[in-house]
């Protein structure tokens, strides 16, 4: 009976460790991709993240115009 109880108590911990391991692996892959990528790829990722924060269509259109204006000045 005590072996079953130990197994039940140990299962959430191993599951948590597995989740932490997967999260750390994903984070490491993201950091590696960021530093390995080109400047254009990083700029494109920043722009995509900025556009994804738009709250509605009007906001999205304003953000697109702002990015277009910045790229015209560069």
Secondary structure, DSSP 8 states (H G I E B T S, - for coil): -HHHHHHHHHHHHHHHHHHHHHHHHHHHHHHHHHHHS-HHHHHHHHHHHHHHT--SHHHHHHHHHHHHHHHHH-
